[in-house]
Amino acid sequence: MKLKFTLSWTLFCSVLNVFATDEYNLPDSIHQLDNPIEQMELYIQLGDKHEYSDPNKAIYYYQKAFQTGTGFEASRRYQALIPQVEMLKAKSLRYIGIVHSDQGNFQEAIENYTAAQNLLKDLRELYTRQYQDEVDLKIAKVLNNMGVVYSRQGAFGIAKDYYREALDVYTDLSDSTSIAIAYSSLGIAEARQANMAEALSFFQKALEIYSLKGDQEGLAQSFNNIGGIQFQLRNWDEALNLYVQAHDKYQELGHMHRVAAIKGNIGLVYQNMKNFDEARQYLEQSLEERRQLASKSGIVESLNNLGSLYEELGDYAQARQYYSNALNTATEIGDKRIMAIAHINIGKMYSHDRNFALAIDRTNKGYQIASGHNLKFVVRSALDQLTNLYAEINNFRQAYEFSRRHYDVSQEILDEQKARNISELEIEYQARENQQRIEFLEQESELNALQLKQSRTLVIVLALVSLVGLIMTVFVFIFIKQRNKIQLLKQEKEARSLIRKTDNDLKAIMKTHAHGMILLDNELNVISFNKLAEQWAKSFLGETLQENKSLVNYSNPLVNELQTQALYETLKGNSMELEKKIQVNGKTHYYKFFANPVFDDDDNYIQSLSLMIEDITQRRTTQDKIMSDLREKETLIKEIHQRAGLTSTHISGLPLRGPCARSA
């Protein structure tokens, strides 16, 4: 049976008063307490106080709580405290993991989460079902925390596996609030993968639970999350309305850290709406409130946001100052990722001022930090910036070297993403296979039960009068017919629902895709397209894309080439990639076209084609310029060598003039 221990208010206040007068005397005061539970809880509360203002100190106090529990030797008097001590040890490890995760120390976070999980699993085996439920709840929280770490690293498939595992535990425990938290976590992971339809669905499920429970904090978080989706979809008015609702609820609850964060979000919305005065006002308020709260991680975020605002306004000196302040604060809390990004941003500001030496120096520093901590996305950004900077000062060999490294890192990222996608597809396949097996067994069980019921009915009917048997036969026939009709209607409803969901998902994906997208049926009729594809067609085909119109009817040489060189091959089941140089109004454009077949569920036939259109003009222009300059320099070097050889031959043919000749 679980025992509960509560500090008396007098004791609690006396210990906090000691802390208020002399912070470093508090550990000695804690050691004066007899009860280890009280000691550990006070260490944890002290760590909570420093979580935002001084993460390293917070970790120190959480570790002190864990060490207190580890050094606890249970006497007969405190024998009953062992479960609580072990629970608080796990809590200390989890909180250490959270601080490391917020700082970007992902390996350390996972190590502490794993240790907490193992501790809880060992504890779970020792106690009854009632106590196991409480332990299971804490294990699920650890799983959710681990999902957050992998989501922040971009490993969304692994993150979602942890979120779903936590969701299963919450569902078994019927903990609706925790279920809503898991839905929110899944929504965030889907949003970071640009799966906006799925993300919105999870956020709405969480919102429904919070609404039913009247959970104001959950409602505020849901408004903020859904506002983020609208922000990504560039629906600025909807995003602003949701952020304001979230801000007001957090204000009522007194959650000032959240209030400051939401003000930053509102400022970003106004920035995208080009209302720079309002944007600056909200971003500065967010920064000031975070400074008052001593939230250093929040201060870094606000400083970066203000730097971005002033960069857009063209005030590069002010932007550089904000980025420098962000760097200083990130250095204080040891956030290597933000430090690297800040150096790169400062370098970009120097490049705007044409101070390329400092720009290269700062960008190199960011590159070195990111490389040393395997921050591949930041490394890729730094390499791209270094390529452009060296090209600006005509050091094309160095520019080419960084361009090559940029390509290698991009391929590594792409390969990792492909591996994650393959792993995720395998997991999804196994899940579907298990679900189908379960459904089959359920259907078989239902069928056996139905057959048994019909057999019993038949025996009774045969024992009755023939007339009653005839009536029953007619009744069974009508019943089966009605049941089949209901089943067909149910299947039809499910199919229509699936079609609507698929259609909505497809539209959301095409709408938010970074490149032009055209979906064609297997007769090359246009099914759907996004705005980028529509703009491309107007600019380079001189025609307007229309749904249900076949590409065959577009009398354009470029369309004909796409058909003959890519689409017809794709109809045979092959993915095709095609690069084209297009001249329009005296300007040269380069485009890449990717054509892929879309098979039916059984992979028996091609039901549609997808055509992706990517503008690679800037990339090709930069590469061509670099290669052209390299060829010019190589030609110049050859000419210098040839001239040097000619001069040497000419000199060797002159007559020698010795002392005798000179005296004559």
Secondary structure, 3 states (H helix, E strand, C coil): CCCCCCCCHHHHHHHHHHHHHCHHHHHHHHHCCCCHHHHHHHHHHHHHHHCCCCHHHHHHHHHHHHHHHHCCCCCCCCHHHHHHHHHHHHHHHHHHHHHHHHHCCHHHHHHHHHHHHHHHHHHHCCCCHHHHHHHHHHHHHHHHHHHHHHHHCCCHHHHHHHHHHHHHHHHHCCCHHHHHHHHHHHHHHHHHCCCHHHHHHHHHHHHHHHHHHCCHHHHHHHHHHHHHHHHHCCCHHHHHHHHHHHHHHHHHHCCHHHHHHHHHHHHHHHHHCCCHHHHHHHHHHHHHHHHHCCCHHHHHHHHHHHHHHHHHCCCHHHHHHHHHHHHHHHHHHCCHHHHHHHHHHHHHHHHHCCCHHHHHHHHHHHHHHHHHCCCHHHHHHHHHHHHHHHHHCCCHHHHHHHHHHHHHHHHHHHHHHHHHHHHHHHHHHHHHHHHHHHHHHHHHHHHHHHHHHHHHHHHHHHHCCHHHHHHHHHHHHHHHHHHHHHHHHHHHHHHHHHHHHHHHHHHHHHHHCCCEEEEEECCCEEEEECHHHHHHHHHHCCCCCCCCCEHHHCCCHHHHHHHHHHHHHHCCCCCEEEEEEEEECCEEEEEEEEEEEEECCCCCCEEEEEEEEEECHHHHHHHHHHHHHHHHHHHHHHHHHHHHHHHHHHHHCCCCCCHHHHHC
